[in-house]
Each structure stands twice: as C-alpha cells, then as structure tokens.
Amino acid sequence: MALLFPFALRADIVVIVNKKNTVDSMNKSQVIDLFMGRYRAYSDGSRANPVDNGVTRLKQKFYERLTGMTLARVNAYWSRVRFTGRTRPPIQLNDSAAVASFVAENSDAIAYIDKQYLNSELKVVYRFDEQ
Amino acid sequence: MIKLPHFFVLGLLLTQVTNAQEMIEFSGFGVIGVTTSTSDTYKYRNDVSYNDGVGGGDWDLKAISNLGLQIDVTASDKLSSTFQAVIKDRTKTNFDKYLSQAFFKYKITPQWEVRAGRTPLDLFALSEYRDINFAYPWAVTPNEVYGVIPHRNLDGLDLTYTSRLLGGNSHTRIFYGKSQSEASLGEFLEVVKTKNIRGLSFDWSTLNWSFVVKHTLFEFSSNPKTYAPIAAAINNVASGANQVGAAAVNRGLGFAIPELLPNGVLWDDSSLALDKVSMDGKSGDYSSISASYHWLQFGLSAEVSQIESESAVMPDIQSGFISTTYMVGKSTFYAVLASINTEPETFDSSGVSTLLSDSNSPLGQSSLVGAELSEQFAKLQAAYGLAIQGVDDSLTAYAADQTTLSIGWRYDLKENMALKVQIDHTRIADSGGTLWFQKQRNSSAESVNTLFVTLGFTF
C-alpha cells in the first residue's frame, strides 16, 4: 500500500508562520478564513499573507482536509472572489522548500508544507487532527 | 471608445508596471457555449441587452460564449488596481462596452477597503459573477432573475467592511455611482442610463451556509427612443382632438352630441399618458434575499428578488429561483426552478372622451358634423389609435411572465475547467416573453425547450 499511495501516507501537512509572528496557534476556521480570502488578518489584527504550495497532491490534500472541497470547487470559489475584484488567491510557490524559505523571510506569511521541511525559522500554528 | 476615467486608471496601471516594487498578475475566464432552442417565435438570449437570439432549432456558438481577461496590479500592501475586459457578442461594439472593471482599491485596514472606478454592479446574489461560467454549477444563471437586468457594472465607488460574525464571515458594502447599458425591448436597441445608484449589500457565510441581502436605489437618466415620437404623437392628437371638439361646440352641436363638453375638450390631460411612457428622472429600487446551504454532497440555494420603479415602462417585477445540487466525485447534478412575473400597466383612458376613443363616435358622422370636420376627425382617430398602441407597447416593454425548469450536469474536467450540459423547459405566458428575442412583440403563450452545452474555464 505504501508503494501505491506513497504520498498519502508520507505527507504530514502542517500550517506554518514565521517564528517572529506573535500568533502561536490557530483554529481551523481561522486557517480557512486566511486561505479562502474571507478574512486576511491574524488574531492581533495584523495583515496575513497566505501562500499556496505548488505540489498539486499536497495542495489537494490540504484543501480537502481544510474545507472538504476538491480543487475544482476551491477554484470555482476563487473565480467568484477574484474576478469580482474582491481579493486575490494566495500566491503560489513551486514546492515545500520554496514555501518554507519564503515564510522564513516574510514575517506576515502563512503557508502549509510537508512537515519534513520544517526548520528553526518556522513555527507550526495548526496541525490536522487525523494525520 | 475609452472614457477618460477608465483611460486614467489604465494609464496609472501602466505607470505602476514600471515600478519594481509592484506585482502584476494576468488571469482570465471564459466559456465556449453551444445553444439551441426550439421556438421560432421566442429566441433564447442571455439577457435583454442582447439584440439577437437563437431559436427554430438552430445551433449557436455566440449566445452564451465569452472571454474575460484581468490584470491585477499590486502597488503596495494597501493599494492595488484591477482591470478587466469581457469579450462577448455585442451590437455596435466599442471598448467601453467590453470594459467590465477598472478600479483602484485601497485597503484601509484588513477590515475596511474602498474601491473607486468601474466595479461589478452588486444588485443580486450572482450579479457580480454572472458572466463567469466556471463559478456556478449551472450552464447559465437563471434568466428569470438575471436576464431582465442588462446592467453589469457601476461607475462610482464602494466601501466594504469585513468582519467575523456568529461563527462566519460577513461583508457589508455600500456603493454609489451610475451605470449604463443597453436593452433590446422592441425594434430598438435602447440605451438605459441610471444615476444616483445607492446600494447596500450584506452577506454572511460559512463554508456550508450563506445568506445575502441587497437593496439598491436608482434613478433613470434617459428616456427610451420611443418616448420622443410617442410624446409628439400624443401632443398632436390631444391638441388636434381638442380643436375638433371646440369646432363642434362652435357649430352648436352640443345638443346633438350630449357627450360633448362645453369647452369641447376631448382629451383632458394628455400629460398623464406622457408621464406613463417616460423614464428620465423616475426612481426605482432592486431588492434581493438569497440563501444557500451545502451538506455533504447536497446543496440547496434560493433567491427571491424584486424590482420596483416609478416608471410604468418598467413595471414591478418579482422573480426568484430555487436550485438543488448533488455531487458525486467530479460530477454535479442539478435542477433549477425559476420564475418571473411582472404586472404591466395599461393605458388609462379615463381622461379621454368616448367621443375620441369610440369607433362609432358621432364626430365621425359627416351627416352630423359636416364632411370637413368628420374627415379631420377620422385622421385624428387613426392617429390616436397609433399613439395609444405606442403607449401600450411601451408599458409592456418589460412584460415577462414565465417559469423554467432546468436539469443539468456539471463535470469538472480539470481543476479549472468544467463541462456542463443543461436542458431548460420554459412556459411563457401570453405577452410575457420579454426575456426572449422576438421579431414581433406580445406573442402568445408557448412552451420552449433550450439546450446548453458549455465548457467553462479559468486561467
């Protein structure tokens, strides 16, 4: 099974922020708000800059676990938000390494990565319960 | 033609492009849609701004196809601008008709933002994204609710407040501005201008629930093309009829024709009829309440809306739809029931003497009033009939009375591409087919079947 579904078994997704961020933990609805463009601020009122992970399977798994929606439905949602001029979807970087590097350099960034890419510049603020 | 404010926005966009700090994003959406419809009388059109339709079993690629291109420029954390053009089948095209958005957005705080320029017109729940096929489950938005509104954007400004509320998120927006569009409601393609648009929009949503309330006040700032000729006809007929009446009184016919008033007036207050067919300066409002709920694979959404207007040309319009969806994997099966009803006024003839309106009027009898007067009267009576026909045509310009049952299937081919197939069965009441393109107005009741096959995408 591990050979058939290597990614599903190995990917351990964590939501991360810069270690200088004053936020230490978030609940699921706060993460949804940030990544779905519903409310782009941390609990202290400061601006949040969400980042998408370009690894498709990781992105799929993240949004399915976060919202229960497929990427097509997430994109349909974003087409309503983006093309009506409300707000833009998160910027997207190629892989977990690039995402980790970006968050380490930007104190307002928030992203999701495979846990193996964690480093001392990052702080985990949300974990999915069933991982 | 690019109007000056939009040119200004575009110019500033290009200025920003040279700034190394900013971020420029290109994106877009579109739909390739094939439409066929069964009626020779009622030809399908996406909304009343279209001056053509598809019917008689023909297949059409233009009726619902479009392509939208968007440029977003982020100048700073707080300041950004958006520029969007939607290309679709238009009559007498110019750049301004394609320009759907061109605005600056300033994010005062994460909660407050203001936009100025051309923004989507936030009238009903789906108004802002009705052209974005990929955004909704159906092949087309319900025509009964959205087909009657030609306006799509607002030239003005809006202020939005975003907050967390009762476990969900809410957006409260106020907006002000003007809007211009076209409506093909008869033999003419009318330019419909509105000003002093003042709107309030509130939405609250979670991932499963959404609740939306909108109310917008507006004022017409143009008259239909038909207004001037109808007004001239009414003034001429009223003036001529009153002269004929006065001549009859002068000839001492008051005893022979008891209905003849002492002053000979046959059309007492023609200004009432003129007022009926005018729109300029008349106010109106749009209201809408909608809600949706998603639970597991099931979805349910509904909207009721109303348009009210002081102008009899646009009578009160009530419309609504209810839709249910069921998702299985990449497929979504759906059904929609939508309805629209209007209550058009008719010409009020209480100010018109029966001597003018009655086909057997004594004033038309040469043996009684003389050959010259009766001949003059006959011409006036014919002109009166045409004028009243013009008034009645104007009063039924927005007469829509129909119900549509739609069933369809959406299949997500890719993350950003969906194939949809939808069949509509529409029952149109007598003289209730304004939403359709017709060569002759006020046709009789008919049932029409329409098939849509669409490929919607974003990029």
Chai-1 contact restraints between the chains, C-beta under 6 A:
chainA,res_idxA,chainB,res_idxB,connection_type,confidence,min_distance_angstrom,max_distance_angstrom,comment,restraint_id
A,R38,B,N169,contact,1.0,0.0,6.0,A-B,restraint_1
A,Y39,B,T162,contact,1.0,0.0,6.0,A-B,restraint_2
A,Y39,B,N169,contact,1.0,0.0,6.0,A-B,restraint_3
A,R40,B,P110,contact,1.0,0.0,6.0,A-B,restraint_4
A,A41,B,P110,contact,1.0,0.0,6.0,A-B,restraint_5
A,R47,B,P110,contact,1.0,0.0,6.0,A-B,restraint_6
A,T67,B,L207,contact,1.0,0.0,6.0,A-B,restraint_7
A,L71,B,E415,contact,1.0,0.0,6.0,A-B,restraint_8
A,A72,B,D412,contact,1.0,0.0,6.0,A-B,restraint_9
A,A72,B,E415,contact,1.0,0.0,6.0,A-B,restraint_10
A,N75,B,E415,contact,1.0,0.0,6.0,A-B,restraint_11
A,N75,B,N416,contact,1.0,0.0,6.0,A-B,restraint_12
A,A76,B,F134,contact,1.0,0.0,6.0,A-B,restraint_13
A,A76,B,A135,contact,1.0,0.0,6.0,A-B,restraint_14
A,S79,B,I132,contact,1.0,0.0,6.0,A-B,restraint_15
A,S79,B,F134,contact,1.0,0.0,6.0,A-B,restraint_16
A,S79,B,A135,contact,1.0,0.0,6.0,A-B,restraint_17
A,S79,B,T458,contact,1.0,0.0,6.0,A-B,restraint_18
A,R80,B,Y129,contact,1.0,0.0,6.0,A-B,restraint_19
A,R80,B,A135,contact,1.0,0.0,6.0,A-B,restraint_20
A,F83,B,F29,contact,1.0,0.0,6.0,A-B,restraint_21
A,F83,B,I132,contact,1.0,0.0,6.0,A-B,restraint_22
A,T84,B,P120,contact,1.0,0.0,6.0,A-B,restraint_23
A,T84,B,E128,contact,1.0,0.0,6.0,A-B,restraint_24
A,T84,B,Y129,contact,1.0,0.0,6.0,A-B,restraint_25
A,G85,B,T82,contact,1.0,0.0,6.0,A-B,restraint_26
A,G85,B,Q101,contact,1.0,0.0,6.0,A-B,restraint_27
A,R88,B,D72,contact,1.0,0.0,6.0,A-B,restraint_28
